[in-house]
Amino acid sequence: MSKSPKIYFFLEEVTYTLKNKRLIREWLLRAVENEEYTIGALNYIFTSDNILLQLNKEYLRHFTLTDIITFDLAEKQGELTGDIFISIDRARENAKEFKVSLAEELNRLMIHGVLHLMGYKDKTLAEKEIMRAKEEFYLSLPPWS
């Protein structure tokens, strides 16, 4: 890969060290290219339950905790640009519940956000099944493969 994809990682009101950023970028880029998209710019903002709850209330009119909120900022068809907010608090809880590492859960959330930007939804059972299958496929191709 000649040029590094425009995938950025930020922290807001949390302390966390994301390891293997270069490999994660490459993994995400492979997934995006596999779905025949390109990347404009992806901003991953790892934050707290409080911040996600505020965003959920303000922008989506939902009054519950959530693990991820994705904002599609794309201006060009086929090019992914967006902000993906991920709650480290929810990710930790999910990791415990599903008996996976925090890193594995964050990978799931990162690919989930990208899939949303590609237009995949998860409101209905059928949509959830497709989303889950896509997540599982990309999670089977870990960043280090």
Secondary structure, DSSP 8 states (H G I E B T S, - for coil): --S---EEEEESS-------HHHHHHHHHHHHHHTT-EEEEEEEEEE-HHHHHHHIIIII---S--SEEEEE---STTEEEEEEEEEHHHHHHHHHHHT--HHHHHHHHHHHHHHHHTT---SSHHHHHHHHHHHHHHHTS-TT-
